[in-house]
Amino acid sequence: MAEVNNSNSSVLPKDATVLVVEDNVSNFVLIARLLGYMGIHCEWKTSGYEVVEYADTLPRLDLILMDIRLPYEDGYGALKKIRNSPTLAGTRVIAVTAEASVDQLNKARESGFDGFIGKPLDPDRFPEQIRRILEGETVWEM
């Protein structure tokens, strides 16, 4: 069962575990490398399908970076399951998507995501965005 970090508290990047839900291997490798440079441990799931079951096996989970367009179950469907999970409901979930538009940002906000980062990711900005999120700030950036 995951030790959940409530969105009110902050966590140091080197202590954090991030679950990256991303079906594109190149995107995952970039995210994993950037998180690795920050000293952040990350786990990987390629679909929203069974993300709750997988997350519950992790000893700790501080943040989920969720692609929106995923095979089998999209990011919105996975988010609903996360919010309904007793162990994961308070976990911060950030939409990370190539569909970076004002409409998509607003849809993500209305659907209950805790933030939004548009792709392509900016390797110069991404570590700072993650640091801010882990410190409890909200990030809604295209």
Secondary structure, 3 states (H helix, E strand, C coil): CCEECCCCCCCCHHHCEEEEECCCHHHHHHHHHHHHHCCCEEEEECCCCCHHHHHCCCCEECEEEECCCCCCCCHHHHHHHHHCCCCCCCCEEEEEECCCCHHHHHHHHHHCCCEEEECCCCCCCHHHHHHHHHCCCCCEEC
